[in-house]
Amino acid sequence: MSRPKVEIHETGWGDPDGEALRRAMEAEMEQRYADRLAEFASRAADLPDALGVDADHVVYVGVAYDENGVPVGHAALRRTNGDLELKRMYVAPSHRGRGVSTALLAGIEDAARALGAPRVILQTGDRQPDAVRLYEREGYTPIPTFSPYEWIEFSVCMEKHL
């Protein structure tokens, strides 16, 4: 069985399709980590740095569209602490397992190379084993937790040298 066609379009942070996908991701993560939200509330001052994204630091946004033109995935790169960090990697549940995430990662890595980055870093959580397996399969390796995530005990941080 062949995989459906996926196209990645580079767009801006304010793109409506990208915004809708990020909202869907936030809703899913709120459910997945609901019991840990109290921990975040006690560290409210750290939330904007760890969980927020300043649009001025975003250097690439890719939105994946399926063969019918439906937006099904999102990934962004932001400058942080001298590195390029993968942010807001998300694939709609209806399109998981179809190569969307691999296509999004390829777009991220191509953009990072074009920007002269030696590596891409990322942070995910311990309740996202599918994401961790994807990153490992694509050549990402564990690194120590980096700022601003050091206070999030369940962080999983990784890098890929380009």
C-alpha positions in Angstrom: 0.0 0.0 0.0 1.5 3.4 -1.0 1.7 6.3 1.4 -0.6 9.3 0.7 1.1 12.3 -0.8 2.2 14.9 1.7 3.4 18.4 0.8 5.2 20.7 3.2 4.6 24.4 2.7 6.9 27.0 4.4 4.8 29.6 6.0 4.8 32.2 8.7 4.1 31.7 12.4 0.7 33.5 12.0 -0.6 31.2 9.3 -4.2 30.2 10.2 -3.6 26.5 9.4 -0.4 26.5 11.5 -2.3 28.2 14.4 -5.1 25.7 14.2 -2.6 22.8 14.3 -0.8 24.3 17.3 -4.1 24.7 19.2 -4.9 21.0 18.5 -1.4 20.1 19.8 -1.9 22.2 22.9 -5.3 20.5 23.6 -3.8 17.0 23.2 -0.8 17.8 25.4 -3.1 19.3 28.1 -4.9 16.0 28.2 -1.8 13.9 28.1 -0.1 15.8 31.0 -3.2 16.9 32.9 -2.1 15.6 36.2 1.2 17.5 35.9 -0.3 20.9 35.2 -0.3 21.7 38.9 3.5 21.5 38.8 3.5 24.1 36.1 1.1 26.4 38.0 3.6 26.6 40.8 6.3 27.6 38.4 4.2 30.1 36.4 7.0 32.5 35.9 8.9 29.8 34.0 6.0 28.9 31.7 6.5 31.6 29.0 10.1 30.6 28.4 9.6 26.9 28.5 6.3 26.5 26.8 5.8 29.7 24.9 7.2 30.6 21.5 8.2 34.2 20.7 7.3 34.6 17.0 10.3 36.9 16.6 12.6 33.9 17.3 10.9 31.6 14.8 13.0 31.2 11.6 11.0 28.5 9.8 7.5 27.1 9.9 6.4 24.1 7.9 2.8 23.0 7.5 2.0 19.6 6.0 -0.9 19.2 3.7 -2.4 15.8 2.6 -3.4 14.9 -1.0 -6.7 16.8 -0.5 -5.1 20.0 0.6 -6.0 19.4 4.3 -3.5 20.7 6.8 -2.3 17.7 8.8 1.0 18.6 10.4 3.2 21.4 11.7 6.8 22.0 12.8 8.8 25.1 13.5 12.4 26.1 14.2 13.3 28.8 16.6 16.6 30.4 17.7 17.3 29.7 21.3 20.6 30.0 23.2 22.6 29.9 20.0 20.9 26.8 18.6 18.0 26.0 16.4 15.3 24.2 18.3 12.5 22.1 16.8 9.2 23.4 18.2 5.5 22.4 17.9 6.0 19.2 15.9 2.5 17.9 15.5 0.6 15.5 13.3 -3.1 15.2 13.4 -4.1 11.8 14.8 -5.9 10.9 11.6 -2.7 11.1 9.7 -0.2 9.5 12.1 1.8 6.7 10.7 1.7 8.0 7.2 5.1 9.7 6.8 3.9 13.2 7.7 6.3 13.5 10.7 9.3 12.3 8.6 8.5 14.8 5.9 8.2 17.6 8.5 11.5 16.6 10.0 13.2 16.7 6.6 11.9 20.2 6.1 13.1 21.3 9.5 16.6 19.8 8.9 16.8 21.3 5.4 15.9 24.7 6.8 18.5 24.4 9.6 21.2 23.4 7.1 20.3 26.4 4.9 20.7 28.6 8.0 24.1 27.2 8.7 23.2 25.3 11.9 25.5 22.5 12.9 22.6 20.7 14.7 18.9 20.7 15.6 17.9 20.3 19.3 14.5 19.5 20.7 12.6 18.9 23.9 9.7 16.5 24.3 8.1 14.7 27.2 8.3 11.2 28.7 4.6 10.6 27.8 5.4 10.9 24.1 7.1 7.6 23.4 6.1 7.6 19.7 7.8 11.0 19.2 11.0 9.7 21.0 11.0 6.6 18.7 10.6 8.8 15.6 13.4 11.1 16.6 15.7 8.1 17.4 14.9 6.5 14.1 15.7 9.7 12.3 19.2 10.0 14.0 18.5 12.1 17.1 20.3 11.2 20.3 19.7 12.1 23.9 21.4 15.2 25.4 21.2 16.8 28.9 18.1 18.8 29.5 18.8 22.4 28.3 17.4 25.8 29.3 14.6 26.6 29.7 13.4 23.1 30.4 15.7 22.1 33.3 12.9 22.4 35.8 10.6 20.1 33.8 11.7 16.7 35.3 10.0 14.7 32.6 11.8 16.4 29.7 13.4 14.3 27.0 16.0 16.4 25.1 17.7 15.3 21.9 20.0 16.6 19.2 20.9 15.7 15.6 24.1 16.8 14.1 23.5 17.9 10.5 
